[in-house]
Amino acid sequence: MTSLTEIAEIVIGVDTHVDTHTAAIVETTTGGVLAEITVPTTPAGYQELLDLADEHSPLRAWAIEGTGGHGAGLTHLLEGEVVIELDRPQRAKRRNGAKSDPLDAIRAAREAMARPHHGTPRTGQERQALSVLLTARRSAVTAATDAQRQLFSLTIAAPERLRAKLRDRKLPEMVEIAARFRIQAGWDVETTTTAQVLRDLARRAQALQAEADEHEKQIRAIVRSWRADLLTETGIGPIVAATVLCAWSHPGRVRDEAAFAMLAGVAPLPANSGKVTTRYRLNRYGDRQLNRALHTIVLSRQRYDQDTKDYTARRTSEGKTPREIKRCLKRYVARDLYRRLEYPPLST
């Protein structure tokens, strides 16, 4: 995106919260603050903020913190205007530790003017639907796994009458058997209580797994209708494809493949000093869910894709460690995915 000083006369920085938004209108030529306002996060509050912006200049840009969270409502209302997505600042970056909503709004506007590159908010109904489904599925899978672990742990110290039914069984079999436990009238209180708890945990795990499976079906349907070409790539299933699409969002949001690699946390960070000019540091930043998706693709291709197997063997013979090879492959996958996302096949 072009520098904001070339396309806008004012920048409106917005510090977003659950119940209120605080905005500051900053002039691009001088950096001076023209107005400040705090409005509730309601349609009436959003309209009051828009009315204040209309009083100054139609050539404007918005710098909003958390466009996918607290600022989502305002961002949707500003469709068609220039909106810059900003992350919330770290405390150490605030001048002298100063903190207030108006100061954060002014900082957001001035930071947007100072940036050489600007990120636009994620948009699209399909993208938002996938984001909601991924969040719900991830929660269900985590809770189901916790229930299964608890069931396994309680089985170790369970009365022998119950342990005998679950001994030497795989975890899925243990869940199936425990879900069908029936309480006998002659059992003591320990056996009765343990059997009830094991049955409840097993049925909880089954219900959560069924919920996760249903979410995955919906995710697969949306991905097929939006970008079915991704599912034809080796190592890319519906969950990985949905994760990549949620991070990418739409054409033009990420300026190039290097920026996409940085977003995924797979771009090596230079760590040169003195005469050492070939040293790089592991990138631990970026979207960690996207990074995990790329890691899943690499693991799958190292197992099933012959070209990846050959590359792994060659780099191993050169002295590279398995972790270093995976990092290289993740960078290559990021480049390939970005090009496919930005320039989809004509059949899509």
NUMAR-555216 format. One line per field, with one value per residue (C-alpha): residue in three letters; residue number from 1; x, y, z. Coordinates in Angstrom, 3 decimals, decimal comma, always signed. Layout:
REM residues N
resn = c(ala; ...)
resi = c(NUM; ...)
u = c(X; ...)
v = c(Y; ...)
w = c(Z; ...)
This chain:
REM residues 348
resn = c(met; thr; ser; leu; thr; glu; ile; ala; glu; ile; val; ile; gly; val; asp; thr; his; val; asp; thr; his; thr; ala; ala; ile; val; glu; thr; thr; thr; gly; gly; val; leu; ala; glu; ile; thr; val; pro; thr; thr; pro; ala; gly; tyr; gln; glu; leu; leu; asp; leu; ala; asp; glu; his; ser; pro; leu; arg; ala; trp; ala; ile; glu; gly; thr; gly; gly; his; gly; ala; gly; leu; thr; his; leu; leu; glu; gly; glu; val; val; ile; glu; leu; asp; arg; pro; gln; arg; ala; lys; arg; arg; asn; gly; ala; lys; ser; asp; pro; leu; asp; ala; ile; arg; ala; ala; arg; glu; ala; met; ala; arg; pro; his; his; gly; thr; pro; arg; thr; gly; gln; glu; arg; gln; ala; leu; ser; val; leu; leu; thr; ala; arg; arg; ser; ala; val; thr; ala; ala; thr; asp; ala; gln; arg; gln; leu; phe; ser; leu; thr; ile; ala; ala; pro; glu; arg; leu; arg; ala; lys; leu; arg; asp; arg; lys; leu; pro; glu; met; val; glu; ile; ala; ala; arg; phe; arg; ile; gln; ala; gly; trp; asp; val; glu; thr; thr; thr; thr; ala; gln; val; leu; arg; asp; leu; ala; arg; arg; ala; gln; ala; leu; gln; ala; glu; ala; asp; glu; his; glu; lys; gln; ile; arg; ala; ile; val; arg; ser; trp; arg; ala; asp; leu; leu; thr; glu; thr; gly; ile; gly; pro; ile; val; ala; ala; thr; val; leu; cys; ala; trp; ser; his; pro; gly; arg; val; arg; asp; glu; ala; ala; phe; ala; met; leu; ala; gly; val; ala; pro; leu; pro; ala; asn; ser; gly; lys; val; thr; thr; arg; tyr; arg; leu; asn; arg; tyr; gly; asp; arg; gln; leu; asn; arg; ala; leu; his; thr; ile; val; leu; ser; arg; gln; arg; tyr; asp; gln; asp; thr; lys; asp; tyr; thr; ala; arg; arg; thr; ser; glu; gly; lys; thr; pro; arg; glu; ile; lys; arg; cys; leu; lys; arg; tyr; val; ala; arg; asp; leu; tyr; arg; arg; leu; glu; tyr; pro; pro; leu; ser; thr)
resi = c(1; 2; 3; 4; 5; 6; 7; 8; 9; 10; 11; 12; 13; 14; 15; 16; 17; 18; 19; 20; 21; 22; 23; 24; 25; 26; 27; 28; 29; 30; 31; 32; 33; 34; 35; 36; 37; 38; 39; 40; 41; 42; 43; 44; 45; 46; 47; 48; 49; 50; 51; 52; 53; 54; 55; 56; 57; 58; 59; 60; 61; 62; 63; 64; 65; 66; 67; 68; 69; 70; 71; 72; 73; 74; 75; 76; 77; 78; 79; 80; 81; 82; 83; 84; 85; 86; 87; 88; 89; 90; 91; 92; 93; 94; 95; 96; 97; 98; 99; 100; 101; 102; 103; 104; 105; 106; 107; 108; 109; 110; 111; 112; 113; 114; 115; 116; 117; 118; 119; 120; 121; 122; 123; 124; 125; 126; 127; 128; 129; 130; 131; 132; 133; 134; 135; 136; 137; 138; 139; 140; 141; 142; 143; 144; 145; 146; 147; 148; 149; 150; 151; 152; 153; 154; 155; 156; 157; 158; 159; 160; 161; 162; 163; 164; 165; 166; 167; 168; 169; 170; 171; 172; 173; 174; 175; 176; 177; 178; 179; 180; 181; 182; 183; 184; 185; 186; 187; 188; 189; 190; 191; 192; 193; 194; 195; 196; 197; 198; 199; 200; 201; 202; 203; 204; 205; 206; 207; 208; 209; 210; 211; 212; 213; 214; 215; 216; 217; 218; 219; 220; 221; 222; 223; 224; 225; 226; 227; 228; 229; 230; 231; 232; 233; 234; 235; 236; 237; 238; 239; 240; 241; 242; 243; 244; 245; 246; 247; 248; 249; 250; 251; 252; 253; 254; 255; 256; 257; 258; 259; 260; 261; 262; 263; 264; 265; 266; 267; 268; 269; 270; 271; 272; 273; 274; 275; 276; 277; 278; 279; 280; 281; 282; 283; 284; 285; 286; 287; 288; 289; 290; 291; 292; 293; 294; 295; 296; 297; 298; 299; 300; 301; 302; 303; 304; 305; 306; 307; 308; 309; 310; 311; 312; 313; 314; 315; 316; 317; 318; 319; 320; 321; 322; 323; 324; 325; 326; 327; 328; 329; 330; 331; 332; 333; 334; 335; 336; 337; 338; 339; 340; 341; 342; 343; 344; 345; 346; 347; 348)
u = c(+0,000; +1,148; +2,260; -0,731; +0,560; +0,063; -3,530; -5,041; -5,252; -6,156; -5,613; -8,091; -6,452; -8,827; -8,060; -10,666; -12,233; -15,245; -17,653; -16,010; -13,731; -11,481; -10,478; -8,039; -7,973; -4,392; -3,343; -0,926; +1,127; +1,916; +1,055; -1,082; -4,181; -7,337; -9,953; -10,527; -13,664; -14,813; -17,932; -19,818; -19,526; -23,064; -24,431; -25,181; -21,630; -20,127; -22,270; -21,137; -17,533; -18,267; -20,003; -16,925; -14,683; -16,965; -16,472; -12,757; -11,901; -13,184; -9,549; -8,920; -7,583; -8,407; -5,794; -7,639; -6,281; -7,766; -9,799; -10,676; -11,595; -12,890; -12,722; -14,586; -17,913; -16,401; -14,264; -17,320; -19,053; -16,055; -16,234; -14,952; -12,698; -8,945; -8,484; -5,072; -4,796; -2,573; -1,463; -1,732; +1,545; +3,893; +4,246; +7,960; +7,297; +5,075; +6,870; +7,909; +5,272; +2,435; -0,902; -4,386; -7,010; -6,491; -2,707; -3,094; -5,424; -2,915; -0,093; -2,104; -2,610; +1,035; +2,327; +0,215; +1,697; +5,255; +4,977; +6,479; +4,009; +0,419; -1,712; -5,375; -7,987; -9,033; -12,357; -14,835; -17,783; -16,118; -12,990; -14,952; -17,033; -13,872; -12,325; -15,358; -15,469; -11,734; -11,966; -14,912; -13,293; -9,972; -11,756; -13,735; -10,646; -8,695; -11,528; -12,034; -8,315; -8,376; -11,331; -9,570; -6,399; -8,400; -10,148; -6,806; -5,320; -8,310; -8,273; -4,792; -6,032; -9,553; -10,852; -9,750; -13,293; -13,200; -9,526; -10,007; -12,447; -10,076; -6,678; -4,532; -6,945; -6,154; -7,485; -10,344; -11,429; -11,289; -13,588; -16,069; -16,141; -16,314; -19,198; -21,251; -20,550; -23,592; -23,741; -24,387; -26,465; -23,980; -20,930; -19,251; -19,190; -15,666; -16,456; -19,820; -18,429; -15,421; -17,601; -19,934; -17,038; -15,372; -18,648; -19,259; -15,743; -16,079; -19,444; -18,099; -15,158; -17,485; -19,807; -16,923; -15,366; -18,695; -18,912; -15,380; -16,218; -19,296; -17,260; -14,713; -17,469; -18,623; -15,037; -14,496; -17,674; -16,652; -13,096; -14,408; -16,755; -14,114; -10,701; -11,045; -7,686; -5,863; -7,223; -5,484; -2,043; -0,084; -0,324; -3,201; -6,468; -9,509; -8,108; -4,748; -6,420; -8,835; -5,981; -4,032; -7,085; -7,892; -4,378; -4,241; -7,869; -7,930; -5,672; -3,522; -3,651; -0,119; +2,177; +4,543; +5,702; +8,418; +5,781; +3,656; +6,659; +7,173; +3,469; +3,847; +7,003; +9,128; +11,344; +14,829; +15,955; +19,510; +21,809; +25,071; +27,844; +31,327; +32,783; +29,957; +27,493; +25,745; +24,106; +20,326; +18,056; +14,883; +11,765; +9,373; +6,957; +4,027; +0,805; +1,592; -1,463; -0,303; +3,191; +1,720; -0,202; +2,992; +4,727; +1,936; +2,348; +6,107; +5,742; +3,213; +5,320; +8,454; +6,523; +4,543; +6,054; +9,038; +10,517; +10,503; +12,099; +14,882; +15,420; +15,570; +18,149; +20,298; +20,286; +21,012; +24,095; +25,208; +25,201; +21,882; +19,963; +16,321; +15,122; +17,070; +15,674; +12,113; +12,681; +13,908; +10,935; +8,481; +9,946; +9,518; +5,943; +5,141; +6,383; +4,401; +1,207; +1,406; +1,721; -1,164; -3,357; -2,660; -2,839; -5,287; -5,731; -8,340; -10,450; -11,017)
v = c(+0,000; +3,564; +5,723; +7,085; +10,641; +10,407; +9,190; +10,587; +13,903; +12,342; +8,998; +7,836; +5,600; +3,411; +1,669; -1,086; -2,676; -4,846; -2,062; +1,106; +2,309; +5,345; +7,148; +9,933; +11,872; +12,723; +14,980; +13,229; +16,313; +17,482; +14,502; +16,771; +15,500; +17,122; +15,387; +12,550; +10,604; +7,546; +5,764; +2,612; -0,497; -0,137; +0,957; +4,371; +4,644; +3,669; +6,262; +8,944; +8,106; +8,259; +11,631; +13,033; +11,730; +13,301; +16,703; +16,705; +15,160; +12,517; +11,637; +9,445; +6,105; +4,063; +2,368; -0,151; -2,517; -6,011; -5,886; -9,571; -9,236; -6,232; -4,077; -6,484; -4,621; -1,270; -2,859; -4,414; -1,025; +0,596; -1,619; +0,363; +2,641; +2,350; +0,267; -0,649; -3,632; -3,104; -5,397; -4,316; -2,764; -4,353; -2,430; -1,922; -0,045; +2,499; +5,719; +5,807; +3,169; +5,652; +3,931; +5,285; +4,750; +8,176; +7,690; +4,248; +5,648; +8,390; +5,843; +3,619; +6,472; +7,592; +4,018; +3,458; +6,594; +5,475; +1,930; +1,240; -1,632; -1,915; -4,960; -4,938; -6,750; -10,282; -10,340; -12,753; -14,755; -18,077; -17,083; -16,044; -19,233; -21,353; -19,420; -20,081; -23,774; -24,240; -22,659; -24,840; -28,010; -27,293; -26,838; -30,074; -32,092; -30,726; -31,479; -34,973; -35,712; -34,495; -36,754; -39,771; -39,072; -38,775; -42,052; -43,798; -42,372; -43,352; -46,857; -47,474; -47,193; -48,546; -51,653; -54,920; -55,691; -52,688; -52,921; -56,468; -55,205; -52,488; -54,160; -54,529; -52,422; -49,546; -46,190; -46,085; -49,560; -48,456; -45,550; -47,835; -50,355; -47,773; -45,975; -49,200; -49,803; -50,869; -50,395; -53,577; -53,419; -55,478; -53,295; -51,367; -47,556; -47,327; -49,597; -47,954; -44,428; -45,285; -47,026; -44,028; -41,596; -43,761; -44,063; -40,317; -39,562; -42,067; -40,695; -37,142; -38,076; -39,714; -36,692; -34,274; -36,397; -36,524; -32,729; -32,384; -34,725; -32,677; -29,465; -31,110; -32,048; -28,435; -27,243; -29,662; -28,457; -24,779; -25,460; -27,480; -24,687; -21,957; -23,396; -27,083; -26,988; -26,938; -30,368; -31,896; -31,041; -33,704; -33,296; -30,799; -31,908; -29,841; -28,675; -27,619; -25,942; -24,063; -22,871; -21,583; -19,843; -18,141; -16,707; -15,656; -14,387; -12,810; -11,834; -8,802; -8,922; -10,339; -8,326; -11,143; -14,666; -13,419; -11,624; -14,787; -16,770; -14,181; -14,388; -18,167; -17,831; -19,808; -16,970; -17,309; -14,255; -12,998; -13,275; -11,964; -10,392; -9,290; -11,651; -14,188; -13,495; -16,851; -17,302; -17,315; -17,564; -19,637; -17,527; -18,006; -15,267; -15,157; -17,146; -20,327; -22,166; -21,468; -22,608; -25,823; -26,378; -26,038; -28,460; -30,994; -30,652; -31,218; -34,321; -35,788; -35,078; -36,511; -39,739; -39,935; -37,564; -38,943; -35,529; -34,560; -37,875; -37,265; -33,714; -34,952; -37,616; -35,107; -32,523; -35,218; -36,264; -32,614; -32,668; -30,970; -32,122; -33,304; -30,106; -27,920; -29,849; -29,405; -25,648; -25,452; -27,470; -25,272; -22,223; -23,900; -24,913; -21,334; -20,051; -22,655; -22,046; -18,286; -18,559; -21,009; -18,821; -15,611; -17,184; -20,088; -22,536; -21,525; -24,562; -23,298)
w = c(+0,000; -0,714; +2,212; +4,100; +3,812; +0,029; +0,061; +3,264; +5,057; +8,405; +10,098; +12,717; +15,319; +17,292; +20,600; +20,833; +23,915; +24,651; +25,632; +24,277; +21,489; +21,888; +18,690; +17,893; +14,630; +13,646; +10,772; +8,395; +7,491; +11,030; +13,236; +15,382; +17,187; +15,842; +17,983; +20,443; +21,279; +23,223; +21,980; +23,013; +20,825; +19,470; +16,089; +17,590; +18,929; +15,588; +13,834; +16,289; +15,437; +11,702; +12,109; +13,848; +11,063; +8,424; +10,057; +9,180; +5,823; +3,409; +2,546; +5,546; +6,728; +9,799; +12,020; +14,196; +16,813; +16,771; +13,570; +14,008; +17,684; +19,607; +16,478; +14,186; +14,402; +13,450; +10,727; +9,059; +9,086; +7,340; +4,259; +1,275; +3,328; +3,905; +7,074; +8,512; +10,870; +13,934; +16,750; +20,342; +21,561; +24,065; +27,311; +26,772; +23,536; +25,219; +25,936; +29,620; +30,336; +29,717; +29,213; +28,524; +25,855; +24,183; +24,166; +22,609; +19,938; +19,055; +19,007; +16,635; +14,163; +14,237; +13,995; +10,877; +9,300; +10,110; +8,754; +5,303; +4,770; +5,913; +6,575; +5,676; +7,801; +7,024; +5,195; +3,633; +4,881; +4,056; +5,938; +9,027; +8,935; +8,745; +11,635; +13,848; +12,938; +13,490; +16,932; +17,934; +16,561; +18,267; +21,584; +21,146; +20,209; +23,190; +25,617; +24,180; +24,560; +28,162; +28,946; +27,431; +29,417; +32,629; +31,877; +31,303; +34,504; +36,648; +35,204; +36,626; +40,212; +39,584; +41,398; +39,806; +38,704; +36,381; +35,443; +34,195; +31,559; +30,348; +30,715; +27,564; +25,504; +23,196; +24,329; +21,773; +22,912; +26,548; +25,731; +23,950; +26,808; +29,599; +27,874; +28,250; +31,934; +33,944; +37,690; +39,696; +42,878; +44,897; +44,199; +47,003; +47,000; +45,509; +42,571; +41,951; +42,008; +39,840; +37,268; +37,078; +36,610; +33,953; +32,071; +32,223; +30,966; +28,122; +27,016; +27,246; +25,037; +22,503; +22,400; +21,946; +19,215; +17,394; +17,661; +16,265; +13,372; +12,508; +12,500; +10,209; +7,738; +7,608; +7,178; +4,303; +2,578; +2,802; +1,601; -1,354; -2,385; -1,923; -2,863; -3,752; -5,560; -2,209; -1,316; -4,340; -2,936; -1,066; +2,691; +2,626; +4,175; +5,131; +8,497; +7,073; +4,092; +6,345; +8,572; +5,573; +4,111; +7,421; +7,642; +3,982; +3,752; +0,276; -2,668; -1,998; +1,805; +1,984; -0,281; -1,392; -0,626; +1,751; +3,823; +3,824; +5,102; +7,832; +8,708; +9,076; +11,176; +8,690; +7,423; +8,988; +10,948; +10,221; +13,238; +11,763; +13,777; +12,723; +10,151; +10,499; +7,694; +7,248; +10,620; +11,048; +14,052; +14,309; +13,782; +16,712; +15,672; +13,288; +13,170; +15,087; +13,779; +10,222; +11,197; +12,555; +9,315; +7,268; +9,624; +9,057; +5,282; +5,542; +7,709; +5,294; +2,221; +3,828; +4,193; +0,964; -1,638; -3,570; -4,456; -0,787; +0,137; -2,389; -1,112; +2,493; +1,561; -0,330; +2,455; +5,023; +3,044; +3,137; +6,929; +7,637; +10,721; +10,480; +12,153; +9,737; +6,777; +8,045; +8,384; +4,774; +3,555; +5,456; +3,731; +0,331; +1,157; +2,189; -1,186; -3,108; -1,128; -1,534; -5,315; -5,480; -3,270; -5,132; -8,608; -8,429; -11,320; -13,869; -13,015; -9,456)
